Amino acid sequence: MKTVDGNDGFNAVGIGGSKPNAGTGLTTVKPKGNSRKYICPSCGCSVRATKTVHIMCADCMTMMVEV
């Protein structure tokens, strides 16, 4: 676990996914991605969405499935 201490009096705590800032001695915490990938089972075309959706491939007229 890493702590990010800013000069504003607040502390931020993050787990993993951090990398150091050049020359400052502080670390930044990168949030995890929340996107979902959908793919057409017929042609393989893919899209990403930030929430659960019902989406259809317009080329094949087939419902895309979440992978």
PAKEVO-75599 format. One record per residue: y, x, z of N, C-alpha, C, CB in turn; residue number from 0. Coordinates in nm, 2 decimals. Each point is the difference from the previous one (the first is absolute). Glycine has a CB too. Layout:
PAKEVO-75599
+--------+--------+--------+--------+--------+--------+--------+--------+--------+--------+--------+--------+-----+
|     nY |     nX |     nZ |    caY |    caX |    caZ |     cY |     cX |     cZ |    cbY |    cbX |    cbZ | pos |
+--------+--------+--------+--------+--------+--------+--------+--------+--------+--------+--------+--------+-----+
|      Y |      X |      Z |      Y |      X |      Z |      Y |      X |      Z |      Y |      X |      Z | NUM |
...
+--------+--------+--------+--------+--------+--------+--------+--------+--------+--------+--------+--------+-----+
***
This chain:
PAKEVO-75599
+--------+--------+--------+--------+--------+--------+--------+--------+--------+--------+--------+--------+-----+
|     nY |     nX |     nZ |    caY |    caX |    caZ |     cY |     cX |     cZ |    cbY |    cbX |    cbZ | pos |
+--------+--------+--------+--------+--------+--------+--------+--------+--------+--------+--------+--------+-----+
|  -0.12 |   0.09 |   0.00 |   0.12 |  -0.09 |   0.00 |   0.12 |   0.09 |   0.00 |  -0.12 |  -0.19 |   0.12 |   0 |
|   0.23 |   0.15 |  -0.20 |   0.12 |   0.08 |  -0.01 |   0.12 |  -0.08 |   0.04 |  -0.11 |   0.14 |  -0.18 |   1 |
|   0.20 |  -0.08 |   0.24 |   0.13 |  -0.06 |   0.04 |   0.11 |   0.05 |  -0.08 |  -0.09 |  -0.04 |   0.23 |   2 |
|   0.17 |  -0.05 |  -0.27 |   0.12 |   0.04 |  -0.08 |   0.12 |  -0.03 |   0.09 |  -0.10 |  -0.05 |  -0.22 |   3 |
|   0.18 |   0.16 |   0.26 |   0.11 |  -0.02 |   0.09 |   0.13 |   0.02 |  -0.07 |  -0.15 |   0.09 |   0.19 |   4 |
|   0.23 |  -0.19 |  -0.20 |   0.12 |   0.00 |  -0.07 |   0.12 |   0.03 |   0.10 |  -0.09 |  -0.15 |  -0.18 |   5 |
|   0.20 |   0.17 |   0.13 |   0.12 |   0.03 |   0.08 |   0.06 |  -0.13 |   0.05 |   0.04 |   0.21 |  -0.12 |   6 |
|  -0.09 |  -0.33 |   0.07 |   0.06 |  -0.13 |   0.04 |  -0.05 |  -0.06 |   0.12 |   0.03 |  -0.03 |  -0.24 |   7 |
|  -0.12 |   0.10 |   0.32 |  -0.06 |  -0.05 |   0.12 |  -0.12 |  -0.08 |  -0.01 |   0.23 |   0.00 |   0.08 |   8 |
|  -0.28 |  -0.01 |  -0.20 |  -0.12 |  -0.08 |  -0.03 |  -0.12 |   0.10 |  -0.04 |   0.14 |  -0.20 |  -0.07 |   9 |
|  -0.26 |   0.16 |   0.11 |  -0.12 |   0.07 |  -0.04 |  -0.08 |  -0.08 |  -0.08 |   0.01 |   0.14 |   0.21 |  10 |
|  -0.07 |  -0.09 |  -0.32 |  -0.10 |  -0.07 |  -0.08 |  -0.13 |   0.07 |   0.01 |   0.18 |  -0.08 |  -0.16 |  11 |
|  -0.29 |   0.00 |   0.18 |  -0.13 |   0.06 |   0.01 |  -0.08 |  -0.04 |  -0.12 |   0.01 |   0.00 |   0.25 |  12 |
|  -0.09 |   0.09 |  -0.31 |  -0.08 |  -0.03 |  -0.11 |  -0.13 |   0.07 |   0.01 |   0.20 |  -0.03 |  -0.15 |  13 |
|  -0.30 |  -0.02 |   0.08 |  -0.14 |   0.06 |   0.00 |  -0.03 |   0.04 |  -0.14 |  -0.07 |  -0.14 |   0.20 |  14 |
|   0.06 |   0.27 |  -0.23 |  -0.04 |   0.05 |  -0.13 |   0.11 |  -0.03 |  -0.10 |  -0.24 |  -0.03 |   0.06 |  15 |
|   0.21 |   0.07 |  -0.19 |   0.09 |  -0.02 |  -0.11 |   0.13 |   0.05 |   0.01 |  -0.12 |  -0.20 |  -0.03 |  16 |
|   0.14 |   0.31 |   0.11 |   0.14 |   0.05 |   0.02 |   0.00 |   0.14 |  -0.07 |   0.03 |  -0.13 |   0.21 |  17 |
|   0.09 |   0.17 |  -0.24 |   0.03 |   0.13 |  -0.06 |   0.13 |   0.05 |   0.06 |  -0.14 |  -0.05 |  -0.21 |  18 |
|   0.15 |   0.18 |   0.22 |   0.12 |   0.06 |   0.07 |   0.12 |  -0.01 |  -0.10 |  -0.14 |   0.15 |   0.14 |  19 |
|   0.26 |  -0.17 |  -0.08 |   0.13 |   0.02 |  -0.07 |   0.03 |   0.14 |  -0.01 |   0.08 |  -0.23 |   0.07 |  20 |
|  -0.02 |   0.28 |  -0.18 |   0.03 |   0.14 |  -0.02 |   0.11 |   0.04 |   0.10 |  -0.07 |  -0.02 |  -0.24 |  21 |
|   0.03 |   0.11 |   0.33 |   0.10 |   0.07 |   0.09 |   0.05 |  -0.08 |   0.11 |   0.06 |   0.11 |  -0.19 |  22 |
|  -0.10 |  -0.24 |   0.21 |   0.05 |  -0.08 |   0.11 |  -0.09 |   0.00 |   0.12 |   0.12 |  -0.14 |  -0.17 |  23 |
|  -0.25 |   0.17 |   0.15 |  -0.09 |  -0.01 |   0.11 |  -0.05 |  -0.14 |   0.03 |   0.11 |   0.20 |   0.09 |  24 |
|  -0.06 |  -0.30 |  -0.16 |  -0.04 |  -0.14 |   0.01 |  -0.11 |  -0.04 |  -0.10 |   0.23 |  -0.05 |   0.09 |  25 |
|  -0.30 |  -0.06 |  -0.06 |  -0.09 |  -0.05 |  -0.10 |   0.04 |  -0.14 |  -0.04 |  -0.19 |   0.15 |   0.09 |  26 |
|   0.15 |  -0.19 |  -0.21 |   0.02 |  -0.14 |  -0.04 |  -0.13 |  -0.07 |  -0.01 |   0.21 |   0.07 |  -0.13 |  27 |
|  -0.21 |  -0.19 |   0.16 |  -0.13 |  -0.08 |   0.00 |   0.00 |  -0.09 |  -0.12 |  -0.01 |   0.01 |   0.25 |  28 |
|  -0.09 |   0.01 |  -0.34 |  -0.01 |  -0.08 |  -0.12 |  -0.08 |  -0.13 |   0.03 |   0.02 |   0.21 |  -0.15 |  29 |
|   0.03 |  -0.33 |   0.12 |  -0.08 |  -0.12 |   0.02 |  -0.12 |  -0.01 |  -0.09 |   0.21 |  -0.11 |   0.08 |  30 |
|  -0.32 |   0.05 |  -0.04 |  -0.11 |  -0.02 |  -0.08 |   0.03 |  -0.11 |  -0.11 |  -0.15 |   0.06 |   0.19 |  31 |
|   0.09 |  -0.04 |  -0.31 |   0.02 |  -0.10 |  -0.10 |  -0.08 |  -0.13 |   0.02 |   0.03 |   0.19 |  -0.15 |  32 |
|   0.04 |  -0.30 |   0.12 |  -0.06 |  -0.13 |   0.02 |  -0.03 |  -0.07 |  -0.13 |   0.12 |  -0.01 |   0.21 |  33 |
|  -0.14 |   0.08 |  -0.32 |  -0.02 |  -0.06 |  -0.13 |  -0.15 |  -0.02 |  -0.02 |   0.21 |   0.10 |  -0.09 |  34 |
|  -0.24 |  -0.20 |   0.01 |  -0.13 |  -0.04 |  -0.04 |  -0.01 |   0.02 |  -0.15 |  -0.03 |  -0.17 |   0.19 |  35 |
|  -0.09 |   0.22 |  -0.24 |  -0.02 |   0.02 |  -0.14 |  -0.09 |  -0.11 |  -0.05 |   0.03 |   0.25 |   0.03 |  36 |
|   0.01 |  -0.30 |  -0.15 |  -0.08 |  -0.11 |  -0.06 |  -0.04 |   0.06 |  -0.14 |   0.12 |  -0.19 |   0.13 |  37 |
|  -0.24 |   0.16 |  -0.18 |  -0.04 |   0.04 |  -0.13 |  -0.07 |  -0.11 |  -0.07 |  -0.03 |   0.23 |   0.09 |  38 |
|   0.05 |  -0.23 |  -0.23 |  -0.07 |  -0.10 |  -0.08 |  -0.14 |   0.05 |  -0.03 |   0.22 |  -0.07 |  -0.11 |  39 |
|  -0.32 |  -0.01 |   0.15 |  -0.14 |   0.04 |  -0.03 |  -0.04 |   0.01 |  -0.14 |  -0.05 |  -0.10 |   0.21 |  40 |
|   0.13 |   0.04 |  -0.30 |  -0.03 |   0.00 |  -0.15 |   0.05 |   0.13 |  -0.07 |   0.00 |  -0.25 |   0.01 |  41 |
|   0.14 |   0.27 |   0.01 |   0.06 |   0.11 |  -0.07 |   0.04 |   0.12 |   0.08 |   0.08 |  -0.17 |  -0.15 |  42 |
|  -0.08 |   0.16 |   0.29 |   0.03 |   0.11 |   0.08 |   0.15 |   0.02 |   0.03 |  -0.20 |   0.10 |  -0.08 |  43 |
|   0.28 |  -0.19 |   0.03 |   0.14 |   0.01 |   0.03 |   0.02 |  -0.02 |   0.15 |   0.06 |  -0.09 |  -0.23 |  44 |
|   0.04 |   0.16 |   0.29 |   0.02 |  -0.01 |   0.15 |   0.14 |  -0.02 |   0.04 |  -0.20 |   0.15 |   0.03 |  45 |
|   0.22 |  -0.21 |   0.08 |   0.14 |  -0.03 |   0.06 |  -0.01 |   0.02 |   0.15 |   0.06 |  -0.16 |  -0.19 |  46 |
|   0.06 |   0.18 |   0.25 |   0.01 |   0.02 |   0.14 |   0.09 |  -0.11 |   0.06 |  -0.04 |   0.25 |  -0.01 |  47 |
|   0.01 |  -0.30 |   0.13 |   0.08 |  -0.10 |   0.06 |   0.01 |   0.03 |   0.15 |  -0.07 |  -0.18 |  -0.17 |  48 |
|   0.18 |   0.14 |   0.23 |   0.02 |   0.03 |   0.14 |  -0.06 |  -0.11 |   0.09 |   0.21 |   0.12 |  -0.06 |  49 |
|  -0.26 |  -0.23 |   0.01 |  -0.07 |  -0.10 |   0.08 |  -0.11 |  -0.06 |  -0.09 |   0.21 |  -0.05 |   0.14 |  50 |
|  -0.29 |  -0.03 |  -0.08 |  -0.11 |  -0.06 |  -0.07 |   0.05 |  -0.10 |  -0.10 |  -0.15 |   0.02 |   0.20 |  51 |
|   0.11 |  -0.01 |  -0.33 |   0.04 |  -0.09 |  -0.10 |  -0.11 |  -0.04 |  -0.09 |   0.22 |   0.11 |   0.00 |  52 |
|  -0.21 |  -0.22 |  -0.07 |  -0.09 |  -0.05 |  -0.10 |   0.06 |   0.03 |  -0.13 |  -0.10 |  -0.18 |   0.15 |  53 |
|   0.05 |   0.28 |  -0.23 |   0.06 |   0.04 |  -0.12 |  -0.10 |   0.01 |  -0.11 |   0.16 |   0.13 |   0.13 |  54 |
|  -0.12 |  -0.17 |  -0.25 |  -0.08 |   0.00 |  -0.12 |   0.04 |   0.09 |  -0.11 |  -0.05 |  -0.24 |   0.05 |  55 |
|  -0.05 |   0.31 |  -0.11 |   0.03 |   0.09 |  -0.12 |   0.04 |  -0.09 |  -0.12 |  -0.16 |   0.18 |   0.09 |  56 |
|   0.28 |  -0.16 |  -0.14 |   0.04 |  -0.09 |  -0.11 |  -0.07 |   0.04 |  -0.13 |   0.22 |  -0.03 |   0.11 |  57 |
|  -0.27 |   0.16 |  -0.12 |  -0.07 |   0.04 |  -0.12 |  -0.14 |  -0.06 |  -0.01 |   0.13 |   0.21 |   0.01 |  58 |
|  -0.20 |  -0.22 |   0.10 |  -0.14 |  -0.05 |   0.00 |  -0.01 |  -0.14 |   0.06 |  -0.07 |   0.23 |   0.02 |  59 |
|   0.17 |  -0.28 |   0.04 |   0.00 |  -0.13 |   0.06 |  -0.11 |  -0.01 |   0.11 |   0.09 |  -0.11 |  -0.21 |  60 |
|  -0.10 |   0.22 |   0.29 |  -0.10 |   0.02 |   0.10 |   0.07 |   0.03 |   0.14 |  -0.17 |   0.08 |  -0.17 |  61 |
|   0.12 |  -0.14 |   0.28 |   0.06 |   0.03 |   0.13 |  -0.02 |   0.14 |   0.04 |  -0.03 |  -0.24 |   0.06 |  62 |
|   0.13 |   0.31 |  -0.01 |  -0.01 |   0.14 |   0.04 |  -0.07 |  -0.01 |   0.14 |   0.20 |   0.08 |  -0.13 |  63 |
|  -0.27 |   0.03 |   0.17 |  -0.07 |   0.01 |   0.13 |   0.06 |   0.12 |   0.07 |  -0.21 |  -0.10 |  -0.09 |  64 |
|   0.22 |   0.08 |   0.23 |   0.05 |   0.11 |   0.08 |  -0.10 |   0.11 |   0.02 |   0.15 |  -0.17 |   0.12 |  65 |
|  -0.11 |   0.29 |  -0.13 |  -0.09 |   0.12 |   0.02 |   0.04 |   0.08 |   0.12 |  -0.05 |   0.01 |  -0.24 |  66 |
+--------+--------+--------+--------+--------+--------+--------+--------+--------+--------+--------+--------+-----+
***
